[in-house]
Amino acid sequence: MNLRNQRRLAAEILKVGESRIWIDPERVEDVELAITREEIRKLIHEKVIVARPKKGISRGRVRILKRKRKKGRRRGHGSRSGSKGARNPRKRAWIQKIRALRRELKILKTKRLISEKTYSRLYDLASSGRFDSVADLKRYIDSENLWRRR
């Protein structure tokens, strides 16, 4: 029961690899007798010989990893490639910081917690890179006693 030749012919006709050819185990005798391409084509038409579907690559594991990364897992030192400056460029970090500082200064001014003059001075200091964060700005206001008198 050597069906190597029939399998090869079927693979050529169906334009798939030999490993993807399925032969009906109940009709093996008929396939054994088929030696011409025409006979193989007839068996293909009768669904005795069928091309198996392509095997895909499962994305399930990728989806699980994506969910974990979204949660903040798998982002340690071993998973990083690229320098600190490449992952979060200095410019983007600066933009984030200065926007936060200016937003806070605007709020303090509109709530009348600092004067216009103080606002202007602090704005310039923030632009020059004097403050590391909003908390640092507030510490400076406290230490210099710049809160508006009630």
Secondary structure, 3 states (H helix, E strand, C coil): CCCHHHHHHHHHHHCCCHHHEEECHHHHHHHHHCCCHHHHHHHHHCCCEEECCCCCCCCHHHHHHHHHHHHCCCCCHHHCCCCHHHHCCHHHHHHHHHHHHHHHHHHHHHCCCCCHHHHHHHHHHHHCCCCCCHHHHHHHHHHCCCCCCC
